Amino acid sequence: MAQCTFYIDGNPCYSEEGTNLVDAAKANGIFIPSLCYYEHIDPPLGTCRTCTCKIDGRYDPACTASVKEGLSVEVNTEELIDLRKALIEMMFAEGNHFCPACEKSGNCDLQHMGYELGISVTRFPHLFQDRLIDFQPKRLVLEHSRCIKCKRCIEEIHTSDGRRVFTSVNRGYHTSIGIDYNAEASLTTEQAENAAMICPTGAILVRGKTMTRPFGERAFDTASSQSDFKSRIVPKGHKGPLEKKTIATVSLAGCFGCHMSMLDIDTELLDIIELVEFNKSPLTDIKTFTRRCHLGIVEGGCCNTENIETLRTFREMCDILVVMGECAAWGGLPAMRNTIPLGECLEEAYLNCVTAEPGEHTIPYHEDLPKILDRVYGCSEIVKVDYTIPGCPPNAAHIWKVIKSLLWGESFSVLYSEFKYD
């Protein structure tokens, strides 16, 4: 094929004519996010729209376009970046993607795109749909709540005699991925593992086989796909003298793991206490605010009325409010109960639990006990949050880099390996 010159954001790029735009951009050092694109599937699917660009003046998915002489492509405009973020955020909000508890965490393309786009929290409320987890297949487990309907599995996964294993069922919002149980049962081990690998989320898992690996050995732990990742993550503070600041912290509906992570800076804590005074905090056992604070740090979401009251007090008493960890961001693991009616949760915990006292059939209730909410809420659903630090728990270095940047305007680079949801 003949070489051609095309333009991305006004800069000349070079590739063989007819090359897929996503591949051609990558060869020229330009990252275009994509979830459904897979080099072996032709024609490309174009289902997720994550790779949307402005191509010769039209908004189209880059994976369905081929380069040609003089092609003009806009990739990294403010509008397009925000559009891609919104698409990824909606996928997280629409599905039950509990990254810390997901078998595919660290090897998940959706998670990876969230990292690459610097998404700390979704702007959309999570739906917490109660969808089927299909345990009928012999070789696989299909979790519909995590499926983004990219159709990779439909096009790529076949039995040894060429039969399709997956298919599309229903239409529109009710579309789901169906499975031919007879064909699925005939898959080899390699074919079953390939089905789980090709899925961009944790929707397809191999029955009886773990995919987990230690941190650092997973596909998306350490290396970003773009050269300017760091500059997208660091919050902008106001440069000023290193005067001593007052911080307040609290743990709501969480496990206190984020607070423990804060202490993982080890001996650097000795440097921090020269610059920071803790006011209301479980670290100091000061239970009420004694002054207004420069920064408030909240771990955990809101599951009862006391959590809401505490969070609102933090918002009122702190100049800057930072939430850290997945529970504070959108509910996290405690929000797993959001797919189940509250009454069923209480019955299982207090009436049907195997550890309940014999003869005890009472759900605790007293006017002094905080009232349990209908579901677990992220902090931003209750009050205005200034910054969110993702992770379960966040990396200690990440936490303190953000805090230093916000309080003293110091410039820090948050590494890709620090910016994680698990």
N, C-alpha and C positions, 0 to 999 in steps of 0.2 A: 504494500500500500504506500501511497505517496505521503510524505510529511506535510503537515499543514500548520499554520499559525492561527491560534485562537486567543481570545482575551478574557482573563478573569479579573474582575474589578479594575479594568483598564490596563492590566499588565500582560505583556505577551507571553504565551505559553506554547509549547510545541509537542506534537504527538502525531502518530499515524492517523490519517483520516479514517473515520468510522469507529475509532476507539470509544468505548463507553465513557461518558463525561466524568463519572465518579472515579474511574481508573486513571483517566488522563490527568485529572486534577491532582490525584495522589502522586502520580509520577512527577508532577511539577511542584511538589511540596505543599499542596493546598488541600486541607482537610474538608471534606463535605460529609456531614453526618448521614448515616443511613442504617436502617434496621432490616428492611426486607430484601435489600440487594444482596445477591449471592452470585458470584462470578460464573458458576456452572449452570445457572438457570437462564435460559434464553428462549423467548424474549423476557426481559426483566419484568418483575411483578408490578412495581410502582404502587404498592398498596399502602405503605405507611406514611408517605409524603414527608418524611423527616428530611429528605435531601432536597426539598423544594428550593429552587433558585429562580432568578429572573433571566431567562434564556431568550436572547434576541427580543427583549421587551415583554415576554410572556412569563407568567409564573407557572413553572412546570417542574416535575420531579427530575432531578439530574440523572437518575439511574435509567430513565427511558430515553435519554438523549445521547447522540453520538457527536463527536467533534467533527467540524468541517472547517475549511478555510474561512477565516474572518468571523467565526462564531463569537458573539459577545455574551458573556455570562457575568451576572452579579451574584456573589456568594456571601460576602461578609458585610452587608449593609446592616444598619441598626434594625431596620424593619424585618429583614429575613432572619437575623439571629433571634429576635424576639418571637417570630413565628415558629421557628424550630423548637425553641424552649417551650412554648405553649403546647406544641404537639406532644413532646416528651412528658411534660407535666400532666397533661390530660390522660396519657397512658398509665402513669403512676396512680392518678386519682381514680381512674375508672376500674382498675384492677386491684386485687388484694396483694400488692407486692411488699411483703414483709421481709425486706432484705436480710436482716440479722438471722431470720429463721429459715431462709430459703436454701435449698440444696445447691442451687446454681450460683449463689452469691460469689462474686469474684470472677465468674466466667460468663456473666450475663451481659448481652449486648445492650439491652435497655438500660441497665445500671451504668454501663460504660459510657453511653451517650449522655446520661445525666452528669457523670463526672466531667466529660469533655466540655459540656455546655455550662459548667459551673452552677448547676441547679442545687441550691441548698434546701429549698422547700417549694412545693407546688402552690401556685396562687389559687388553685381550684379545690373545693372541698372533696375529700375522699368519699366515694359512694359506699364502700364496704358491702359490695354485692354478695349475697349468699348463693354462690353458684356451685354446680355439681363438681365433685372430684370423682373422676371415673376410675374405679379400681377393677373393672371387669376385664380389661386386657390382660393377657397372660404374661407379656414381656415388659409392658410399660404401665405407667400411671399418668393419666391426663388430667391436669388441673386447669379447668376452664377459666377460673378467675384471673389467671396470669396470662392467658392467651391474648395477643394483640392482633390476631387474624391476619398475619402477614402472608400466609399461604406457602411459606417455604416447605413445610412438611408435605403439603399436598403435591407439590411439583417434584420434590426430590426423593421422597422415600417410597421405594418399591420393593416387592418381594423378589426372590431370586428368579421367578418366572415372569416378572414384569408387571405384576398387579399393583395398583395403587393401594396404599394402606389408609390414607386419610382423605377426607372429602369435605366440602363445604355444605353446611346444612342451614336451611332457612334463609331469610333475606333481611337486609337493613340492620337495624339495631339488634335484632334477634339472631343474626348470623352466628354460627358457632362451628367448631371443627368436629366433624364426626369421624368415627373410626370403624373400619371393617375388622371385626374381631377375628374372623377366620384367617384373613390375610395377615393380621398382626401376630397371630399365634405362630405363623410359619417364619417369622423374621429370625435371622441368625443373630448371635450376640453382637457381632460387628454392626449389623444393620440397625439393631435396637439402639446401640450406643450412638450411631450416626444420627438417628432421629432426635435424640436428646441434645446432641452437639449442635445440630443445624437450627434448632429452635432458639430464637434470640432472647427468650426469657426462660423461666423455670417451669413452663407449662407442660413439658414432656420430660418425664424422668424414667430411668430404667429400674424396673422392679428388682429389689434385692441388691442393688449395686450403688455404692456411694460415689459421688462426684467431688466431694469436698477434698481440698488440699490445704496445707498450711499457708498462711499469709506470706506472700512473696513468690509463691509457686503457681498462683492462679493467673489466668490470662490477663486480667486488667488491674493488677495490683500496683505496679511500679512505673510503667512507661505510658506517657500520653501519646496520642496520635498527632498532636499539634505542637508546634514549637513555642507558641505564646500562651500556653496554658496558665502559667503562674500569674500573669498580669490580669487575668480575668477573675481571680479569686480573692485577692487581697482587698479588704475594705479600705476606704479612704478616710483617714483621720485628720485631725488638725495639728500641725506641727507646733510644739510648744516645749517649755522647759519640763524636765523630769521631776515635777513637784509630786509630793505624796498624794495619792488618790484613795478614796474610800469605796470599797466594793461590798455588796451584799449578795449572798447566794442562798438558794433554797432548793429542796428536792420535793417535788409534788408526786404525781402518780408515775413513779419510776423505781429503779432498783438501787440508786445511789452510785451506780457504776461510773457516771460522768464525773461526780465529785472525786471518786477514787482516781480517775484518770488525771484530774487536775493535779493530784499529788505525785503523779508519776514523773514529774520533772526532776524529782530527787533533789540533789544538792542545789539546783538552780532556785529552789524554793527559798533558800537563804538570801538570794539576791532580790527575789520578788518582795519579801517582807520588808525590805528597806524602802520600797516604793509604794507598797499597798498596805492599807489598813482594812481589815475585815470588820464590818459592822454586823447587822443581823445575818447569822450564818450558822449552820450546823457544825462548821469547822471551828467556830469559837464558842458555840453554845449560847450566843446572844440571841434571845428569842424575839425581841421586838426592836424596831428601828429606834435608834437614839439620835439620829441625824439624817439629813438628806444625803444620798450617795451618788457618786459620779457614775457608777455602773452597777447594774443588777444582773445577775446570772441565774437563770432558771433551768433546772433539770426536771424532766417529767411533764406529762400532760395533766389534764383536769378530768378527774373521774368522780369528784364529789363537790359539794357546796363549799367546803373548807378550802379546797384547792383554788376555786374561783375567787374567793375572798382574799386569799393570800396573794394570788397573781395580780389582782387589781391593786392591792396595796403596794406591791413591788413597782407596778407601772406608775403609781402616784409618787413614790418616794425616790425613784431612780431617774437620773437624767437620760441615761442610755440603757435600754433593756435588751439583753442578749439571751436567747434560748439555745441550749446545747443538747444534742442528742436527738434521736429519732422520736422518742416519746414526746418531748417538748415540741418538736417540729410538726408532727401530725397525729400523734397518738402512740406510734410504735407498737411494741409487742402487747402492751395492755389493751390496745385497740382491737386485738383479735376477737374480743368479745363483742365488737360492734356488729358482727354479722349474725349475732344470736340475740333474740329478745332478752331484755334484762331479767324478766321473770324466770326464764329457763336457766340463766346463769346462776341466779340465787338458789333455785331449787337444786341444781347440781352441786353447788358448793356446800349447802347447809342441810339439805334433806336427803339427797341420794349419794353423797360422798361416802366412800368406804371407810374414811377416817372419822366420820361423825360419831359422837357418843351414842351408845345403845340407848334407844328410847327417846333420844332428843330429836324432835321434829319441828324446830323453831328457827325461823329466819330472824336474826337479831334486829331489834328495833328499840330505840330509845330517843327521846327528844334531844339528848346531849350528843348523840352520834351524828356526824355529818351525813347528809342525805346523798345517796348514790345517784348520779346522773343517768339519763337514758342511754348515753354512750360516752366513750372517752374522747375528749376534745383536745386538739392541738392548741398551744397557747395563743397563736395568732387568730384563732376563732373567737377568743375572749377579749383580748386587748391588742393594742398596736405594738408590734414587735419591731425593733430596729434592725437586728441582725440575727441570723440563724447559723449555728455551727452544726453541720450534720455529723452522723457517726453513731455507733453503738458499741462502746462509747467513742467520742471523738478522740483523735490522737492528742496527747498532752501538749506536744509542741505546737500543734495547730491551734489549740485553745488559747495558749498564752501569746502566740503571735498575733492572733486577732485582737486580744485584749490590749496588748501593747500598742498595736496600731490605732485602735479606737481612742485610747486614753492619752497617748503621747504623740500620735502621728508618725511614729517610726515606720520606716519602710521594711517590710518583710515579705519574703516569698514563701507562699504556702505550697509545698511540694504536692505533686499528683499523688504520691504514695500516702499523703496525710489526709487527702480529701476523699472520704469514703462514707458509705451509708451503713457499714457493718463493723 
